[in-house]
Amino acid sequence: MKKYGLFMVLNCCALLSFAQEQPADAAGKKLVPKDVHIIIDVMSDNWLNSPDSIKNKVLKSRGVNVYAMYDIPVGSSGFSFAAGAGINSYNVSNNAAVSYISDSMNKVTTAFGPLSGSYKNNKLSVSYLDIPIELRYKTPADRSGGCFKFALEGKAGYLFNSHTKYVTTASRTKTYDIINLTQYRYGVGLRIGYEWFALTGFYSLSPLFEKDKGPGVIPFSVGISINPY
Protein backbone atom coordinates (compact mmCIF):
# COMPACT_ATOMS: atom_id res chain seq x y z
CA MET A 1 0.00 0.00 0.00
CA LYS A 2 2.78 2.43 0.91
CA LYS A 3 4.67 1.72 -2.35
CA TYR A 4 1.47 2.27 -4.33
CA GLY A 5 0.87 5.54 -2.48
CA LEU A 6 4.42 6.72 -3.23
CA PHE A 7 3.89 5.92 -6.91
CA MET A 8 0.69 7.98 -6.98
CA VAL A 9 2.37 10.93 -5.27
CA LEU A 10 5.28 10.88 -7.73
CA ASN A 11 2.87 10.58 -10.65
CA CYS A 12 0.93 13.62 -9.46
CA CYS A 13 4.15 15.59 -8.93
CA ALA A 14 5.15 14.81 -12.50
CA LEU A 15 1.79 16.15 -13.70
CA LEU A 16 2.24 19.37 -11.71
CA SER A 17 5.81 19.73 -12.99
CA PHE A 18 4.65 19.34 -16.60
CA ALA A 19 2.05 22.07 -16.09
CA GLN A 20 4.75 24.47 -14.87
CA GLU A 21 7.68 23.57 -17.13
CA GLN A 22 6.53 25.48 -20.19
CA PRO A 23 8.65 27.30 -22.82
CA ALA A 24 10.04 30.71 -21.87
CA ASP A 25 10.00 33.94 -23.84
CA ALA A 26 13.07 35.97 -24.77
CA ALA A 27 13.19 37.53 -21.29
CA GLY A 28 13.19 34.10 -19.67
CA LYS A 29 9.65 34.34 -18.30
CA LYS A 30 7.73 31.07 -18.37
CA LEU A 31 4.75 31.03 -20.68
CA VAL A 32 2.22 28.95 -18.75
CA PRO A 33 -0.95 28.44 -20.83
CA LYS A 34 -4.00 30.02 -19.24
CA ASP A 35 -5.95 26.77 -19.67
CA VAL A 36 -3.61 24.93 -17.25
CA HIS A 37 -4.14 25.75 -13.58
CA ILE A 38 -2.36 24.67 -10.41
CA ILE A 39 -4.70 24.79 -7.42
CA ILE A 40 -3.55 24.56 -3.80
CA ASP A 41 -6.17 24.26 -1.05
CA VAL A 42 -5.36 24.74 2.63
CA MET A 43 -8.27 23.20 4.51
CA SER A 44 -9.77 22.76 7.96
CA ASP A 45 -11.00 19.16 8.03
CA ASN A 46 -13.90 17.82 10.07
CA TRP A 47 -16.70 15.25 10.00
CA LEU A 48 -20.39 14.93 10.83
CA ASN A 49 -22.22 12.18 12.75
CA SER A 50 -19.40 11.70 15.22
CA PRO A 51 -20.19 9.67 18.37
CA ASP A 52 -21.06 11.93 21.31
CA SER A 53 -17.90 10.98 23.19
CA ILE A 54 -15.62 11.96 20.28
CA LYS A 55 -14.54 15.60 20.00
CA ASN A 56 -12.64 17.06 17.08
CA LYS A 57 -10.02 19.79 17.42
CA VAL A 58 -10.76 22.06 14.48
CA LEU A 59 -7.67 24.28 14.72
CA LYS A 60 -5.36 21.25 14.60
CA SER A 61 -7.26 19.48 11.80
CA ARG A 62 -5.41 20.82 8.77
CA GLY A 63 -5.54 19.29 5.30
CA VAL A 64 -4.00 20.12 1.93
CA ASN A 65 -5.09 19.57 -1.68
CA VAL A 66 -2.82 20.03 -4.70
CA TYR A 67 -4.38 19.74 -8.16
CA ALA A 68 -3.43 20.32 -11.78
CA MET A 69 -6.54 21.35 -13.75
CA TYR A 70 -7.10 21.78 -17.49
CA ASP A 71 -9.65 24.45 -18.34
CA ILE A 72 -11.88 24.31 -21.46
CA PRO A 73 -13.70 27.64 -22.10
CA VAL A 74 -17.22 27.67 -23.53
CA GLY A 75 -16.80 30.32 -26.20
CA SER A 76 -16.67 33.84 -24.76
CA SER A 77 -19.49 33.26 -22.26
CA GLY A 78 -17.30 33.25 -19.15
CA PHE A 79 -18.26 29.62 -18.47
CA SER A 80 -15.80 26.75 -18.73
CA PHE A 81 -15.34 23.11 -17.83
CA ALA A 82 -12.24 21.83 -16.08
CA ALA A 83 -10.84 18.42 -15.21
CA GLY A 84 -7.62 17.27 -13.66
CA ALA A 85 -5.87 15.14 -11.08
CA GLY A 86 -4.24 15.65 -7.73
CA ILE A 87 -3.55 14.60 -4.17
CA ASN A 88 -5.71 15.20 -1.08
CA SER A 89 -4.38 14.87 2.46
CA TYR A 90 -7.30 14.82 4.95
CA ASN A 91 -6.45 15.07 8.65
CA VAL A 92 -8.74 15.19 11.69
CA SER A 93 -7.28 15.79 15.14
CA ASN A 94 -9.52 14.31 17.84
CA ASN A 95 -9.77 12.21 21.00
CA ALA A 96 -10.78 9.00 19.17
CA ALA A 97 -8.98 5.75 19.88
CA VAL A 98 -9.39 3.36 16.94
CA SER A 99 -10.15 -0.24 17.89
CA TYR A 100 -11.39 -3.38 16.12
CA ILE A 101 -14.21 -5.68 17.20
CA SER A 102 -14.71 -9.22 15.84
CA ASP A 103 -18.07 -11.02 16.06
CA SER A 104 -18.84 -14.75 16.01
CA MET A 105 -18.71 -14.73 12.18
CA ASN A 106 -15.22 -13.17 12.23
CA LYS A 107 -16.56 -9.91 10.85
CA VAL A 108 -14.24 -7.10 11.92
CA THR A 109 -15.79 -3.73 12.76
CA THR A 110 -13.84 -0.53 13.34
CA ALA A 111 -14.88 1.44 16.42
CA PHE A 112 -14.12 4.81 18.03
CA GLY A 113 -13.70 5.21 21.77
CA PRO A 114 -12.53 8.23 23.77
CA LEU A 115 -8.86 8.32 24.72
CA SER A 116 -7.87 8.36 28.34
CA GLY A 117 -4.77 9.85 29.90
CA SER A 118 -2.64 12.79 28.84
CA TYR A 119 -1.48 13.35 25.26
CA LYS A 120 -0.42 16.22 23.00
CA ASN A 121 -2.16 15.21 19.79
CA ASN A 122 -4.11 12.36 18.27
CA LYS A 123 -4.85 12.42 14.55
CA LEU A 124 -6.51 10.28 11.90
CA SER A 125 -5.09 10.89 8.41
CA VAL A 126 -6.17 9.60 5.01
CA SER A 127 -4.79 10.45 1.56
CA TYR A 128 -6.52 10.18 -1.80
CA LEU A 129 -5.66 10.37 -5.46
CA ASP A 130 -8.46 12.64 -6.70
CA ILE A 131 -10.07 13.29 -10.07
CA PRO A 132 -11.96 16.63 -9.87
CA ILE A 133 -14.37 17.92 -12.53
CA GLU A 134 -15.61 21.52 -12.38
CA LEU A 135 -18.14 23.85 -13.96
CA ARG A 136 -16.65 27.35 -13.74
CA TYR A 137 -17.70 30.92 -14.34
CA LYS A 138 -15.64 34.10 -14.22
CA THR A 139 -16.89 37.65 -14.51
CA PRO A 140 -15.56 40.15 -17.07
CA ALA A 141 -12.34 41.84 -15.98
CA ASP A 142 -12.73 44.93 -13.83
CA ARG A 143 -10.71 48.14 -14.08
CA SER A 144 -7.70 46.56 -12.38
CA GLY A 145 -7.80 43.57 -14.74
CA GLY A 146 -9.06 41.14 -12.10
CA CYS A 147 -12.24 39.09 -12.04
CA PHE A 148 -14.42 37.07 -9.68
CA LYS A 149 -14.43 33.30 -10.12
CA PHE A 150 -16.99 30.66 -9.18
CA ALA A 151 -16.73 26.88 -9.48
CA LEU A 152 -19.02 23.93 -8.75
CA GLU A 153 -17.07 20.72 -8.31
CA GLY A 154 -17.64 16.99 -8.39
CA LYS A 155 -14.76 14.88 -7.16
CA ALA A 156 -13.95 11.18 -6.94
CA GLY A 157 -10.94 9.75 -5.16
CA TYR A 158 -9.02 6.56 -4.46
CA LEU A 159 -7.63 5.94 -0.98
CA PHE A 160 -3.91 5.12 -1.07
CA ASN A 161 -2.75 5.82 2.49
CA SER A 162 -4.21 5.89 6.00
CA HIS A 163 -2.78 6.12 9.48
CA THR A 164 -3.31 7.40 12.99
CA LYS A 165 -0.69 9.43 14.88
CA TYR A 166 -0.62 9.54 18.67
CA VAL A 167 1.78 12.00 20.31
CA THR A 168 2.67 12.34 23.99
CA THR A 169 5.49 14.24 25.68
CA ALA A 170 7.56 11.04 25.63
CA SER A 171 6.65 9.27 22.38
CA ARG A 172 5.16 9.46 18.90
CA THR A 173 3.29 6.45 17.48
CA LYS A 174 1.96 5.92 13.94
CA THR A 175 -0.35 3.04 13.01
CA TYR A 176 -0.90 2.46 9.29
CA ASP A 177 -3.64 0.89 7.16
CA ILE A 178 -6.83 1.51 9.14
CA ILE A 179 -9.35 -1.27 8.49
CA ASN A 180 -12.76 -0.70 6.82
CA LEU A 181 -12.14 2.75 5.36
CA THR A 182 -14.11 3.43 2.17
CA GLN A 183 -11.69 2.76 -0.69
CA TYR A 184 -13.42 5.03 -3.21
CA ARG A 185 -14.88 8.36 -2.17
CA TYR A 186 -16.95 10.97 -3.99
CA GLY A 187 -18.42 14.34 -3.13
CA VAL A 188 -19.20 17.90 -4.16
CA GLY A 189 -17.40 21.19 -3.66
CA LEU A 190 -17.68 24.94 -4.16
CA ARG A 191 -15.09 27.66 -4.71
CA ILE A 192 -15.72 31.43 -4.75
CA GLY A 193 -12.95 33.98 -5.06
CA TYR A 194 -11.18 36.84 -6.75
CA GLU A 195 -8.11 36.29 -8.93
CA TRP A 196 -5.61 34.06 -7.10
CA PHE A 197 -7.53 33.57 -3.85
CA ALA A 198 -10.84 31.93 -3.01
CA LEU A 199 -12.91 30.40 -0.25
CA THR A 200 -13.55 26.72 -0.86
CA GLY A 201 -15.46 23.83 0.67
CA PHE A 202 -15.97 20.11 0.09
CA TYR A 203 -18.68 17.75 1.34
CA SER A 204 -18.27 14.00 0.96
CA LEU A 205 -21.30 12.09 -0.29
CA SER A 206 -19.66 8.85 0.81
CA PRO A 207 -18.91 7.94 4.45
CA LEU A 208 -15.37 7.69 5.74
CA PHE A 209 -15.91 4.03 6.65
CA GLU A 210 -17.76 1.27 4.81
CA LYS A 211 -21.41 0.94 5.76
CA ASP A 212 -21.98 -1.05 8.96
CA LYS A 213 -18.23 -1.66 9.31
CA GLY A 214 -17.22 1.49 11.15
CA PRO A 215 -18.39 4.86 12.56
CA GLY A 216 -20.85 6.56 10.22
CA VAL A 217 -18.91 9.82 10.04
CA ILE A 218 -19.19 12.03 6.94
CA PRO A 219 -16.09 14.10 6.02
CA PHE A 220 -16.24 17.76 5.07
CA SER A 221 -13.67 20.53 4.69
CA VAL A 222 -13.57 24.32 4.42
CA GLY A 223 -10.61 26.50 3.65
CA ILE A 224 -8.68 28.82 1.35
CA SER A 225 -7.80 28.07 -2.26
CA ILE A 226 -4.79 29.52 -4.06
CA ASN A 227 -4.61 29.50 -7.86
CA PRO A 228 -1.25 31.04 -8.83
CA TYR A 229 -1.57 30.17 -12.56
N, C-alpha and C positions, 0 to 999 in steps of 0.2 A: 504493500500500500504506500509506504513512504517513497519507494523508488518511482512508483507511478505518479505520485504527487510532485516529486522533483521534476519529472519529465514534463508535466503539465505547466509547472511554473516556468521552466526554461523555454517551453514552446510559446507561452504568452509573452515572455520577455523578448523573444525574437520578433514577434508580431509588433510589439511596441517599438522596438529598435528600427524595424523596416519603415514604420510610419514616420519616424523622425529623420532617418538617414536619407534625405532627399538631395538632389543636385543643388549646388550653390550658384549664385549669380557672380558677376565679376568682382563684387565687393566682398565675396565670401559669405554672404548671408544665405542661410538655408531657405530653399523655396519649398515649404511644406504645402501641399495642395489643400485648399479650403475644404474639400470633401472628406479629408481624413482628420479625425479628432481624437486626441488623447484626453480621457476623462479620469480625474482622480476624486474619489469621494472619501471624506473623513466623517465617520458615522458614530452616533451613539446607539448601541444595540440593546435590544430589550426583547421581552416576549410577553404574551398574554396567556391567560388560563393557568398561571402558576399556582401550585399548591399553597394554601394559606401560610404554611410554615416557612416557605421559601421567599426570601427577600433579595431583590436585585439591587446592585449598587450602580446607579446610572452613570455617575461621573467617571467610574473606572471601567465601564463597558464600552471600549472604543474599538471600532472596526474600520477597515480600509477596503475600498474597491479601486481597481485600476483596470480601465478598459481602453481598447482601441476601437473606434467606431468609424464606419464608412457612411457618409451622408449622400443621399440621392435626392436632389431638389425636384419639386413638382413644378416645372415651368418657373414663372416669376411670381408665383402666388404667395411665397413666404413659407409654404408648407414643404416638408420633406420627410422621407423615410430614412431610417438609419439602422444598421445592423453591425454587429461586431463580436468580439470575444474578450474575455478578461478573467481576472482573479478576484474573488471575494474572500476576505478574512473576517469572520463574524465571531465576536467575543462578548460573553456575558459574565460579568463578575457578580458573584452571589454567595449565599451561604448553603448551597446544595451539595450534599455528599451523594455521589453516584454509587448505587449498589445494584446487585443483580439477584433476582428471586427465581428459583426453579420450582415448577409444580410437579405433580405426580406423572405428567406426560413429558417431562423434561423440556417443557417450554420455558425459555428464559425471558423474564421481563425486567426492563430497566426501571429503577425507582429513584426518586429524590427523597432525601431526608435531611433535616437541618443539622449542620455541623455543630459540634460541641467543642469547648476549649478555645484557646486563644490562637489567632492566626492573623497574618497581614493581608493576605489576598487568597481568593479561591475563584478560579475562572474555568468556564467551559468554552472551548474554542473549536470552531469548525471552518473548513476552507472549501470553496467550490470553484470549479471551472464553469464560468457563466457564459451564456449566449443571450445578450440583450437585443431586443428589437424595439425601435421607438418611432412614434409619430411626433414630428416636431413642427413648431411654428415660431418664426421670428418676425418682429415688427420691422417696418422700414427704419433705416438709420436716422437718428436724430441729428441735431446740429453738431454734436461732438463726434459723430461717426459711429456711435454705439447703438445697440438695439436690445430690446427685451427678448428673452427666449423662453419657450415653454415646451415641455416634452412629456408625453404619456408613454410609459414603458411596460413591456411584458418581458419577463426574464425567466429562463430555465437554467438550471445548474446541476452539475454532477459533483457529489461529495468525494474529495480525494484525501482529506486529512481530518482527523478529529483527536482531541486530547483534553484532559483537564490539567490544571496547574494549581498546586496547593503550596502556599508560601508561608512559612513561619519565620521567627527571628533566627532559628537555628538551621533550617533546611528548606529545600525547594524540590518538590516532587511533581513529575509529569507522568501521566498515565495515558497511553495512546489507544486508538481504535475502540471508541465507545460503541457498545453493542446496541443494535436496534435503531440507530439513526436512519432517517429517510435518505435513501441513496440519491434520489432525483428530486429536486425541489423546483417549484415554480411560483411566480407571484407577479405583482404589479407595482409600478412605481410612478413617481411624479417629480419633475424638476422645473423650478421657476427661478429665473435669474436675469442678470444684466451683464452682457459681455462675458468676461471670464468666470464670474462667480454666480452661484445659484444656491437656493435651498432645495434639498432633495429628500425624498422619503421612499421607503420600500415596505410593502406588506406581503408576507408570504401566504399563499393560498394553500400551501401544504404544511402539515405539522412538522416539527423538528424530529419527532420520533414516529416510527411506524405505528399505525392504528392498533390499539390494544396491546402494544408491546413496550410502552413507555409513557412518561408524562405527556399529556395532551397540549403542550405549550405551542403557541404560534409565534414565530419570530417576526419582528418588525424593527425598522431602523429609521432614524432621522439624522440629518446632518448637513454638511456644506459640500458643494460640488465645485471643483476647479477644472476649467476647460482652457488650458493655455494655448491650444492650437485651433 
